[in-house]
Amino acid sequence: MAGQAEFDLLMIGHFAKDQIVVDGRRTEACGGGVYYGSIALRRLGKRVAVATRLHADDFPLLDELTEAGVRVHADPAPETSGIENTYDASDMERRRCRPLGFAGPFAYRDLPDWTAQIYVATPIIAGEFDRYFIESLAKRGPVALDVQGFVRVREGEHLVFRDWPDMARGLACITYLKVDLAEAELLTGTSDPVLAARRLAEHGPREIVLTQTSGLTVLADGQVTQAPFRPRSHAGRTGRGDTCFSTYLGMRLTESPGEAARVAAAITTLKQEQPGPWRGSMADVEALLASERSGDVERR
C-alpha cells in the first residue's frame, strides 16, 4: 500500500492568518502546520498534499503552497483561523496567544480520497478534529498527530491549555505523536521529557516527538534520541514545532528515528533564524551537522 500511495504525506489542518507582535510591532503572517510543514517538506523533495479550511476570500493565500509544488484541497469556511502571537524581543521563547478566528471542524466525509504513506493531523486549536475523525483517518494508514489540537482550547479572548479527557482512546490509534514539554507535563504530570515520552507511549503511539527550548527528544522502539536546537536568533520562532515534526516525519520515510531526529533538529535550528517557512536545502543541513560533529556548534 505504501509504495502505491499518491503522496508521501497528506497534511490536514487549518491554514491560518496570524499576527506576530514583537515589542508592540505587529506584522501579519501565514501560519498553521499545513503551511510551515508542507513547504519545508517540499524542500526535502517529498510528495505533499494539504487538506484545509479557510474563508473563500483567502483562497489566494494558498497559491504559495501550490507554487511550492504542494497539492491543495480547500473547503470554504465562515472565517479563516488565526492566532495573535505576542513576544518580548528579549525573550522570544515565551509568547502570549490570542485567537483571531476559527474555520470550524473538519468532517471526515469532506476529505479528498487521496492516499499517503503518513496522514498528518496538524490542528491549531481544539475543535478542528474530534476523536472519531482521527479514528476514521487511522483506517487509511499511519496517523501523525500534533496534540495541541486537543489541549489548546479557546476560552473567550484567550487560548488556554486543558487536559484531554479522552486521551487514552485518542492516542490508541496514533503512530507518531508530537508534543511540546508544557503539553507533555500537562498530560503526564512530569517535566522530564524522557519519562513523559515513555508515559505517552504507553497509550499506543509508536513514536513520540517532544520539543522544548533546548531541542528535540524522540522515543521510538524504546530508544531515545535527543538532538539540540542551536539557533543564532529566534526571529523565526513561530512555526518551530510544525517544522520540526513535519521534517522528522518526512525523514522517517527513509531514515532511522535517530537520523530523522538529527536532521529535523538541524532544520529547526535554521528555521528559527528566519521568519516564515524553512526554505533551505539539505546542503545547509549537512553543513550544520558537520559543524556540530567537529565541535563548532556555538553559532552565536
N, C-alpha and C positions, 0 to 999 in steps of 0.2 A: 504494500500500500504506500509506504513512504516513498519508494522510488517512482511511483506513478503520480505523486502529488503535483498539482499545478504550481504551488508556491512552497517555498521553504517555511515561511511564517505568514500567518494571517493575523493581523493585529486588530483588535476590536476595542473601541472606546471613544469617548467624546473628543473631538477636536476643539481646542479652547482658544478664546481670545482673552489673553491675560494682560494684566497691568503690573509692571515691576516698578516699585518705588524705592529709591535709594537716597537716603538723606533728604527726603521731600521731593526729589526729582522723579517725575513719572514718565515712563515710556510704555508703549503698547507692544505686545509681542504675541506671536502664535505660541500655543502650548499644547500639552497633553502627551501621554505616552505614545499615541499613534503618530504624533508629529516628530518628537525627538527620536523616537525609536526607529521609525521606518526610514528616515533619511540616513541615520547612522548605519543601519543595516545595508542600505544600498551602497554605501561607501565600502562595505565589506564584500560587495558583489552578490548579495543574497537576493533571491526572488521574493519580493514582499508585496503583500496586499493589505489594504486597510478597509475596514467597515466602520463607519462613523455616523454621527448625527450632529446636525447644526442647522441654524436658520438658513433658509434658501438664499437670502441676500448675501450670506457669507460663503457660498459655494466657491466663488473665485479664489478664496484663500487656499483652496485645495490644489490649485494649479502648481504650487511649489512642490507638492508631492508627486504629481504626475510628471512634472518636468524632471524630477529625480529618478523616474522610472518605476514609481510605485503605482500599482493598480488600485483604484479607489472606487468604493461603493459608498454613496452618501444618501441618507434618508433625511428629508426635511423635518425640522423640529420647531416648536413655537419660539424658541430662543436658542442662542449659542451659549454653551458653557463658558465660564471664565472664572479666574481667581485673581485677586489683588494680592501680590506678594510684597510685603514691606520689609526692607532691610535697613540696618545701620551699617554704613560703609566700613566702620571699624570692626564689624563682626558679621560677615556675610554668611556665617553658618546659621545664625538664628533669624527666623522670619516670622512675621505675623500674616496669617492668611484670612482673606475675607471673600466669600462667594459673590460673584458678579452676575451669574446666570447659570441655568441648568437646562440641558437639552432633553431631559426626560429619560425614562427607562428604555432599554433595548428589548424588543420582542424577538424571541428566537426564530420565529417564522419569517421574520424580515431579513435574516442573514442571507447573503448570496450563497449559492450552492457550490462554493469553492473548496477545494481540498488543499491541505497543507500538512507539512511534517509536524509543525507545532502550532497550536491555536493559542494566541496570546491575549488574555483579557487584561486591559490596561485602564481600568476605571480611574477617574479623577476624584469623584465624590461618591459616597454611599447613595445607592438608589439607581445607579446605572444598570446593575445586574442584580438578580436575586440568585439564590442557591439553585433553583430549578433551571435557570439559564445555564449555569455552569455545569450542572449535571447533564443537560442535553448536549452541550458542547463536547463534553468528555466522551460521548458516544461516537464522535467523529474521529477523535485521536487525542494525543497528549495535550493537556492544557497547562499553560503557564499563567499564573495569576499574581498581580500586584495587590497585596492585601489592603492597601489604603482605601480601595473602593468598597470595603466593608467596615472600616473602622473610622474613616474621616467623614463626619456627619455634619450636615448643615443644621445649625440652631440659630434662627434669626439672622443676624448680621455676622455670625461667627462660624468658623469651622472648628469643631472640637473632636477629640478622639474618644470613642466609646467602645466598649467591649463588643465582640461579635458573638452573640449568644449561640448561634448555630454553627460555630466554628468547626467542631468535630465532624459534623456531617458534610460541611462545605469542603474541608480540606481532604476528605477521603477520596475525592475524585481529581485532585490536583497532582500533577507530576513535578512541576517547577514552581516554587513559591518565592516571591520577593517580599521582604520586609525591611524596614529600617530599624535601628536599635530602639527607638522610642515605641514603635509599634510592637516589636518583639517583647519588650518589657511589659507593655500593657497586656499582651495575650498570654504571657508565660510567667510573669512575676519575677523575672530575673534580668539584670542588666549585663550579665555575662553572655557575650554573643554566641559562644560555642554551646554553652548549656541551653540557651534559648533556642538555638537552631535544633538541637537534639530533641527538645521537648516538642517543638512544632512538627518535627519529622515523625514523631510517634503517632500523629493523626493521619499519616498516609503519604504526604509529599515525598517524592524520591530524592529531590534536591532542594536545598534551601539556599537562597541568595540573600545575604544580610549586609546592608550598607550602613556605614556610620561615618563620622567626620574623618577618621583616620584611614579608612579603607574598606575593603570587601572581605567578608567571611563566607565561604562556601562549604556546605556539608553535602557530600554526595557519596553514596555507598558506604556510609560510616566514616569516611575520611574527611578531614578538614583541611582546607587551603585558605590561607589569609594573604592578601595582597594589598599593598599600600596605595593611597592616593597621595600624590606629591605635587599639587599644582603650585605654580608661581603666583597665582592670584585666584580669586573666587568670582571674577567678573561674570563667569558663565555658570554660577551656582544653580540657577533654576534649570531643571531638566537633568540633574545629575543622576538620580536614581533610575529614571526612564532610560537614559543612555547606558548605564551600567547593566541593567537587566536585559535589555534587548540585545546588546552586543555579546553578553555572555551566552544567551540562547543561540544567537547566530553562530558563534564559535563552537558551541556544543554539537552542532550538526556533524562536525568532522573531527573535533579535538576532544581530549580528555577534560574532565572537570577542572583539574589543576591548571592546564594550559589555557582553557577558556577563561578562568578567573584572572590569570595574569594579564591576558590581552584586554579583557574588559576593564580591569583596573587602570591599565595604561591609557586606554581610550578615554576613560572617565577623567583621569588626570588632565589630559589635553583638552577635553571638552570644558572643564571648569575654568579654563583660562580665557575662553571666548564666549560671549553670549550667543544664543541660538544653537541649532543642532551641530553635532560634530561633523565636519566636512573634510577631515584629513584623509590620510592614506595609511596603508599597512607599513609603508616605509617609515612614516613618522612614528608609528607604534614600535616597530623593530628598533629604531634608533633610541627611543626612550628605554626600552627593555635592555638594550645593550649597555646603556649608561648605568642602569641600576645594577647590572651584573658586574660592572667594572668598579662599582663603588661610588660613582659620580652621580649621586642621587639627590642632592640638595635642591638644585634647580631654582635657587632663590637669588 
